[in-house]
Amino acid sequence: MGLYGSRSQIDTTARGTIDGFGGFGGLYGAMNLNDRNFILDYYAAASVGMHRFDLTFGETVPDDIDAEGSYNYWAAFGGVSLSGEREFDSFTLVPRAGLHLRHASAGSADVTASIPGYSESAELSIDDQSGGRFLGELGFEFERNDTDSQGEDTILRAWDITPGVYCDFFSGSETTTNCGARLGMEYSYSNLMSGFTFGASVDAEADDVSRRVSAGVFMERAIMDGAGTMNFGADVTQNGQPSLEAGVDINF
């Protein structure tokens, strides 16, 4: 379960901001299938929120148009995947295939548009959005351990390289399907004595419609004698939009 707050800076047809807040929650599970190194994992989640916008549309006659308003939404998510694991001398091979589904529904947006001396209010309908992604990938995991004089592991360095293919499908005002290829890379450094981990990741995707690249760094520290973790992450998307995330996870 969690809460979120967001601010989106808009600079396209209009200029301004969209601020939002809301909450989310979900369940996740995983099971080993017949002790054959096959893992089935699944999740179901939901999110609700309210967003307010304050936008200015320029290059209009006779004056710029200011638009203010809000909308509420709810969304549901679910997915299932099957993965395996095969250890080799120098790396571990992790094939995985999964299906992710989502549906979002927003209430009508209340909008007030104004120019100096005149304003008008109305409700605008927002179409429901449904979609999903089928993903197949082949992960290559490389690890190297440092040990102390007693032979205990002290440092763990890990590299993950994960090429894959995907198909996204969308259903809203029209139905479309896009398929492409992706590549994920991640490096992490863990001090096993202190419980501190940091790392960096890069993900890239390409299909007939778009190219997407994101990069980020993360830090994590064990707390409560290993029963939980404090984590912090920073990401930059292909559009240059930064995001920050911090959290506390407690296992019980």
Contacts in CASP RR format, 6 or more apart in sequence:
PFRMAT RR
TARGET T0000
AUTHOR 0000-0000-0000
METHOD contacts of the structure
MODEL  1
MGLYGSRSQIDTTARGTIDGFGGFGGLYGAMNLNDRNFILDYYAAASVGM
HRFDLTFGETVPDDIDAEGSYNYWAAFGGVSLSGEREFDSFTLVPRAGLH
LRHASAGSADVTASIPGYSESAELSIDDQSGGRFLGELGFEFERNDTDSQ
GEDTILRAWDITPGVYCDFFSGSETTTNCGARLGMEYSYSNLMSGFTFGA
SVDAEADDVSRRVSAGVFMERAIMDGAGTMNFGADVTQNGQPSLEAGVDI
NF
1 23 0 8 1.000
1 24 0 8 1.000
1 25 0 8 1.000
1 26 0 8 1.000
2 23 0 8 1.000
2 24 0 8 1.000
2 25 0 8 1.000
3 21 0 8 1.000
3 22 0 8 1.000
3 23 0 8 1.000
3 24 0 8 1.000
4 21 0 8 1.000
4 22 0 8 1.000
4 23 0 8 1.000
4 24 0 8 1.000
5 19 0 8 1.000
5 20 0 8 1.000
5 21 0 8 1.000
5 22 0 8 1.000
6 18 0 8 1.000
6 19 0 8 1.000
6 20 0 8 1.000
6 21 0 8 1.000
6 51 0 8 1.000
7 17 0 8 1.000
7 18 0 8 1.000
7 19 0 8 1.000
7 20 0 8 1.000
8 17 0 8 1.000
8 18 0 8 1.000
8 19 0 8 1.000
9 16 0 8 1.000
9 17 0 8 1.000
9 241 0 8 1.000
10 16 0 8 1.000
10 17 0 8 1.000
10 18 0 8 1.000
10 53 0 8 1.000
10 55 0 8 1.000
13 57 0 8 1.000
14 55 0 8 1.000
14 56 0 8 1.000
14 57 0 8 1.000
14 58 0 8 1.000
14 67 0 8 1.000
15 55 0 8 1.000
15 56 0 8 1.000
15 58 0 8 1.000
16 53 0 8 1.000
16 54 0 8 1.000
16 55 0 8 1.000
16 56 0 8 1.000
17 53 0 8 1.000
17 54 0 8 1.000
17 55 0 8 1.000
18 51 0 8 1.000
18 52 0 8 1.000
18 53 0 8 1.000
19 51 0 8 1.000
19 52 0 8 1.000
19 53 0 8 1.000
20 49 0 8 1.000
20 50 0 8 1.000
20 51 0 8 1.000
20 52 0 8 1.000
21 49 0 8 1.000
21 50 0 8 1.000
22 47 0 8 1.000
22 48 0 8 1.000
22 49 0 8 1.000
22 50 0 8 1.000
23 47 0 8 1.000
23 48 0 8 1.000
23 49 0 8 1.000
24 45 0 8 1.000
24 46 0 8 1.000
24 47 0 8 1.000
24 48 0 8 1.000
25 45 0 8 1.000
25 46 0 8 1.000
25 47 0 8 1.000
26 43 0 8 1.000
26 44 0 8 1.000
26 45 0 8 1.000
26 46 0 8 1.000
27 43 0 8 1.000
27 44 0 8 1.000
27 45 0 8 1.000
28 41 0 8 1.000
28 42 0 8 1.000
28 43 0 8 1.000
29 41 0 8 1.000
29 42 0 8 1.000
29 43 0 8 1.000
30 39 0 8 1.000
30 40 0 8 1.000
30 41 0 8 1.000
30 42 0 8 1.000
31 39 0 8 1.000
31 40 0 8 1.000
31 41 0 8 1.000
32 38 0 8 1.000
32 39 0 8 1.000
33 39 0 8 1.000
33 40 0 8 1.000
37 84 0 8 1.000
37 85 0 8 1.000
37 86 0 8 1.000
38 82 0 8 1.000
38 83 0 8 1.000
38 84 0 8 1.000
39 82 0 8 1.000
39 83 0 8 1.000
39 84 0 8 1.000
39 85 0 8 1.000
40 80 0 8 1.000
40 81 0 8 1.000
40 82 0 8 1.000
41 80 0 8 1.000
41 81 0 8 1.000
41 83 0 8 1.000
42 78 0 8 1.000
42 79 0 8 1.000
42 80 0 8 1.000
42 81 0 8 1.000
43 77 0 8 1.000
43 78 0 8 1.000
43 79 0 8 1.000
44 76 0 8 1.000
44 77 0 8 1.000
44 78 0 8 1.000
44 79 0 8 1.000
45 76 0 8 1.000
45 77 0 8 1.000
45 78 0 8 1.000
46 74 0 8 1.000
46 75 0 8 1.000
46 76 0 8 1.000
46 77 0 8 1.000
47 74 0 8 1.000
47 75 0 8 1.000
47 77 0 8 1.000
48 72 0 8 1.000
48 73 0 8 1.000
48 74 0 8 1.000
48 75 0 8 1.000
49 72 0 8 1.000
49 73 0 8 1.000
49 74 0 8 1.000
50 70 0 8 1.000
50 71 0 8 1.000
50 72 0 8 1.000
50 73 0 8 1.000
51 70 0 8 1.000
51 71 0 8 1.000
51 72 0 8 1.000
51 73 0 8 1.000
52 68 0 8 1.000
52 69 0 8 1.000
52 70 0 8 1.000
53 67 0 8 1.000
53 68 0 8 1.000
53 69 0 8 1.000
53 70 0 8 1.000
54 66 0 8 1.000
54 67 0 8 1.000
54 68 0 8 1.000
54 69 0 8 1.000
55 66 0 8 1.000
55 67 0 8 1.000
55 68 0 8 1.000
56 64 0 8 1.000
56 65 0 8 1.000
56 66 0 8 1.000
56 67 0 8 1.000
57 64 0 8 1.000
57 65 0 8 1.000
57 66 0 8 1.000
57 67 0 8 1.000
58 64 0 8 1.000
58 65 0 8 1.000
62 115 0 8 1.000
63 115 0 8 1.000
63 116 0 8 1.000
64 115 0 8 1.000
65 113 0 8 1.000
65 114 0 8 1.000
65 115 0 8 1.000
66 113 0 8 1.000
66 114 0 8 1.000
66 115 0 8 1.000
67 111 0 8 1.000
67 112 0 8 1.000
67 113 0 8 1.000
67 114 0 8 1.000
68 111 0 8 1.000
68 112 0 8 1.000
69 109 0 8 1.000
69 110 0 8 1.000
69 111 0 8 1.000
69 112 0 8 1.000
70 109 0 8 1.000
70 110 0 8 1.000
71 106 0 8 1.000
71 107 0 8 1.000
71 108 0 8 1.000
71 109 0 8 1.000
71 110 0 8 1.000
71 126 0 8 1.000
72 106 0 8 1.000
72 107 0 8 1.000
73 104 0 8 1.000
73 105 0 8 1.000
73 106 0 8 1.000
73 107 0 8 1.000
74 104 0 8 1.000
74 105 0 8 1.000
75 102 0 8 1.000
75 103 0 8 1.000
75 104 0 8 1.000
75 105 0 8 1.000
76 102 0 8 1.000
76 103 0 8 1.000
76 104 0 8 1.000
77 100 0 8 1.000
77 101 0 8 1.000
77 102 0 8 1.000
78 100 0 8 1.000
78 101 0 8 1.000
78 102 0 8 1.000
79 98 0 8 1.000
79 99 0 8 1.000
79 100 0 8 1.000
79 101 0 8 1.000
80 98 0 8 1.000
80 99 0 8 1.000
81 96 0 8 1.000
81 97 0 8 1.000
81 98 0 8 1.000
81 99 0 8 1.000
81 135 0 8 1.000
82 96 0 8 1.000
82 97 0 8 1.000
82 98 0 8 1.000
83 94 0 8 1.000
83 95 0 8 1.000
83 96 0 8 1.000
83 97 0 8 1.000
84 94 0 8 1.000
84 95 0 8 1.000
84 96 0 8 1.000
85 92 0 8 1.000
85 93 0 8 1.000
85 94 0 8 1.000
86 92 0 8 1.000
86 93 0 8 1.000
86 94 0 8 1.000
87 93 0 8 1.000
90 142 0 8 1.000
91 140 0 8 1.000
91 141 0 8 1.000
91 142 0 8 1.000
92 140 0 8 1.000
92 141 0 8 1.000
92 143 0 8 1.000
93 138 0 8 1.000
93 139 0 8 1.000
93 140 0 8 1.000
93 141 0 8 1.000
94 138 0 8 1.000
94 139 0 8 1.000
94 140 0 8 1.000
94 141 0 8 1.000
95 136 0 8 1.000
95 137 0 8 1.000
95 138 0 8 1.000
95 139 0 8 1.000
96 135 0 8 1.000
96 136 0 8 1.000
96 137 0 8 1.000
96 138 0 8 1.000
96 139 0 8 1.000
97 134 0 8 1.000
97 135 0 8 1.000
97 136 0 8 1.000
97 137 0 8 1.000
98 134 0 8 1.000
98 135 0 8 1.000
98 136 0 8 1.000
99 132 0 8 1.000
99 133 0 8 1.000
99 134 0 8 1.000
99 135 0 8 1.000
100 132 0 8 1.000
100 133 0 8 1.000
100 135 0 8 1.000
101 130 0 8 1.000
101 131 0 8 1.000
101 132 0 8 1.000
102 129 0 8 1.000
102 130 0 8 1.000
102 131 0 8 1.000
102 132 0 8 1.000
103 128 0 8 1.000
103 129 0 8 1.000
103 130 0 8 1.000
103 131 0 8 1.000
104 128 0 8 1.000
104 129 0 8 1.000
104 130 0 8 1.000
105 128 0 8 1.000
105 129 0 8 1.000
106 126 0 8 1.000
106 128 0 8 1.000
107 125 0 8 1.000
107 126 0 8 1.000
108 123 0 8 1.000
108 124 0 8 1.000
108 125 0 8 1.000
108 126 0 8 1.000
109 123 0 8 1.000
109 124 0 8 1.000
109 125 0 8 1.000
109 126 0 8 1.000
110 121 0 8 1.000
110 123 0 8 1.000
111 121 0 8 1.000
111 122 0 8 1.000
111 123 0 8 1.000
111 124 0 8 1.000
112 119 0 8 1.000
112 120 0 8 1.000
112 121 0 8 1.000
113 119 0 8 1.000
113 120 0 8 1.000
113 121 0 8 1.000
113 122 0 8 1.000
114 120 0 8 1.000
127 172 0 8 1.000
127 173 0 8 1.000
128 172 0 8 1.000
129 170 0 8 1.000
129 171 0 8 1.000
129 172 0 8 1.000
130 170 0 8 1.000
130 171 0 8 1.000
130 172 0 8 1.000
131 168 0 8 1.000
131 169 0 8 1.000
131 170 0 8 1.000
131 171 0 8 1.000
132 168 0 8 1.000
132 169 0 8 1.000
132 170 0 8 1.000
133 166 0 8 1.000
133 167 0 8 1.000
133 168 0 8 1.000
133 169 0 8 1.000
134 166 0 8 1.000
134 167 0 8 1.000
135 164 0 8 1.000
135 165 0 8 1.000
135 166 0 8 1.000
135 182 0 8 1.000
136 164 0 8 1.000
136 165 0 8 1.000
136 166 0 8 1.000
137 162 0 8 1.000
137 163 0 8 1.000
137 164 0 8 1.000
137 165 0 8 1.000
137 182 0 8 1.000
138 162 0 8 1.000
138 163 0 8 1.000
138 164 0 8 1.000
139 160 0 8 1.000
139 161 0 8 1.000
139 162 0 8 1.000
139 163 0 8 1.000
140 160 0 8 1.000
140 161 0 8 1.000
140 162 0 8 1.000
141 158 0 8 1.000
141 159 0 8 1.000
141 160 0 8 1.000
142 158 0 8 1.000
142 159 0 8 1.000
142 160 0 8 1.000
142 161 0 8 1.000
143 156 0 8 1.000
143 157 0 8 1.000
143 158 0 8 1.000
143 159 0 8 1.000
144 156 0 8 1.000
144 157 0 8 1.000
144 158 0 8 1.000
145 153 0 8 1.000
145 155 0 8 1.000
145 156 0 8 1.000
145 157 0 8 1.000
146 153 0 8 1.000
146 154 0 8 1.000
146 155 0 8 1.000
146 156 0 8 1.000
146 157 0 8 1.000
147 153 0 8 1.000
147 154 0 8 1.000
148 154 0 8 1.000
153 192 0 8 1.000
154 191 0 8 1.000
154 192 0 8 1.000
154 193 0 8 1.000
155 189 0 8 1.000
155 190 0 8 1.000
155 191 0 8 1.000
155 192 0 8 1.000
156 188 0 8 1.000
156 189 0 8 1.000
156 190 0 8 1.000
156 192 0 8 1.000
157 187 0 8 1.000
157 188 0 8 1.000
157 189 0 8 1.000
157 190 0 8 1.000
158 186 0 8 1.000
158 187 0 8 1.000
158 188 0 8 1.000
158 190 0 8 1.000
159 185 0 8 1.000
159 186 0 8 1.000
159 187 0 8 1.000
160 184 0 8 1.000
160 185 0 8 1.000
160 186 0 8 1.000
160 187 0 8 1.000
161 183 0 8 1.000
161 184 0 8 1.000
161 185 0 8 1.000
162 183 0 8 1.000
162 184 0 8 1.000
162 185 0 8 1.000
163 181 0 8 1.000
163 182 0 8 1.000
163 183 0 8 1.000
163 184 0 8 1.000
164 181 0 8 1.000
164 182 0 8 1.000
164 183 0 8 1.000
165 179 0 8 1.000
165 180 0 8 1.000
165 181 0 8 1.000
165 182 0 8 1.000
166 179 0 8 1.000
166 180 0 8 1.000
166 181 0 8 1.000
166 182 0 8 1.000
166 205 0 8 1.000
167 177 0 8 1.000
167 178 0 8 1.000
167 179 0 8 1.000
167 180 0 8 1.000
168 177 0 8 1.000
168 178 0 8 1.000
168 179 0 8 1.000
168 207 0 8 1.000
169 175 0 8 1.000
169 176 0 8 1.000
169 177 0 8 1.000
169 178 0 8 1.000
170 176 0 8 1.000
170 177 0 8 1.000
178 207 0 8 1.000
178 208 0 8 1.000
178 209 0 8 1.000
178 210 0 8 1.000
179 207 0 8 1.000
179 208 0 8 1.000
180 205 0 8 1.000
180 206 0 8 1.000
180 207 0 8 1.000
180 208 0 8 1.000
181 205 0 8 1.000
181 206 0 8 1.000
181 207 0 8 1.000
182 203 0 8 1.000
182 204 0 8 1.000
182 205 0 8 1.000
182 206 0 8 1.000
183 203 0 8 1.000
183 204 0 8 1.000
184 201 0 8 1.000
184 202 0 8 1.000
184 203 0 8 1.000
184 204 0 8 1.000
185 201 0 8 1.000
185 202 0 8 1.000
185 203 0 8 1.000
186 199 0 8 1.000
186 200 0 8 1.000
186 201 0 8 1.000
186 202 0 8 1.000
187 199 0 8 1.000
187 200 0 8 1.000
187 201 0 8 1.000
188 197 0 8 1.000
188 198 0 8 1.000
188 199 0 8 1.000
189 197 0 8 1.000
189 198 0 8 1.000
189 199 0 8 1.000
190 196 0 8 1.000
190 197 0 8 1.000
191 197 0 8 1.000
194 221 0 8 1.000
195 221 0 8 1.000
195 222 0 8 1.000
195 226 0 8 1.000
196 219 0 8 1.000
196 220 0 8 1.000
196 221 0 8 1.000
196 222 0 8 1.000
197 219 0 8 1.000
197 220 0 8 1.000
197 221 0 8 1.000
198 217 0 8 1.000
198 218 0 8 1.000
198 219 0 8 1.000
198 220 0 8 1.000
199 217 0 8 1.000
199 218 0 8 1.000
199 219 0 8 1.000
200 215 0 8 1.000
200 216 0 8 1.000
200 217 0 8 1.000
200 218 0 8 1.000
201 215 0 8 1.000
201 216 0 8 1.000
201 217 0 8 1.000
201 218 0 8 1.000
202 213 0 8 1.000
202 214 0 8 1.000
202 215 0 8 1.000
202 216 0 8 1.000
203 212 0 8 1.000
203 213 0 8 1.000
203 214 0 8 1.000
203 215 0 8 1.000
204 211 0 8 1.000
204 212 0 8 1.000
204 213 0 8 1.000
205 211 0 8 1.000
205 212 0 8 1.000
205 213 0 8 1.000
206 212 0 8 1.000
211 238 0 8 1.000
212 237 0 8 1.000
212 238 0 8 1.000
213 237 0 8 1.000
213 238 0 8 1.000
214 235 0 8 1.000
214 236 0 8 1.000
214 237 0 8 1.000
214 238 0 8 1.000
215 235 0 8 1.000
215 236 0 8 1.000
216 233 0 8 1.000
216 234 0 8 1.000
216 235 0 8 1.000
216 236 0 8 1.000
217 233 0 8 1.000
217 234 0 8 1.000
218 231 0 8 1.000
218 232 0 8 1.000
218 233 0 8 1.000
218 234 0 8 1.000
219 231 0 8 1.000
219 232 0 8 1.000
219 233 0 8 1.000
220 229 0 8 1.000
220 230 0 8 1.000
220 231 0 8 1.000
220 232 0 8 1.000
221 229 0 8 1.000
221 230 0 8 1.000
221 231 0 8 1.000
222 228 0 8 1.000
222 229 0 8 1.000
223 229 0 8 1.000
223 230 0 8 1.000
223 248 0 8 1.000
224 250 0 8 1.000
227 250 0 8 1.000
227 251 0 8 1.000
227 252 0 8 1.000
228 248 0 8 1.000
228 249 0 8 1.000
228 250 0 8 1.000
228 251 0 8 1.000
229 248 0 8 1.000
229 249 0 8 1.000
230 246 0 8 1.000
230 247 0 8 1.000
230 248 0 8 1.000
231 245 0 8 1.000
231 246 0 8 1.000
231 247 0 8 1.000
231 248 0 8 1.000
231 249 0 8 1.000
232 244 0 8 1.000
232 245 0 8 1.000
232 246 0 8 1.000
232 247 0 8 1.000
233 244 0 8 1.000
233 245 0 8 1.000
233 246 0 8 1.000
234 242 0 8 1.000
234 243 0 8 1.000
234 244 0 8 1.000
234 245 0 8 1.000
235 242 0 8 1.000
235 243 0 8 1.000
235 245 0 8 1.000
236 242 0 8 1.000
236 243 0 8 1.000
237 243 0 8 1.000
END
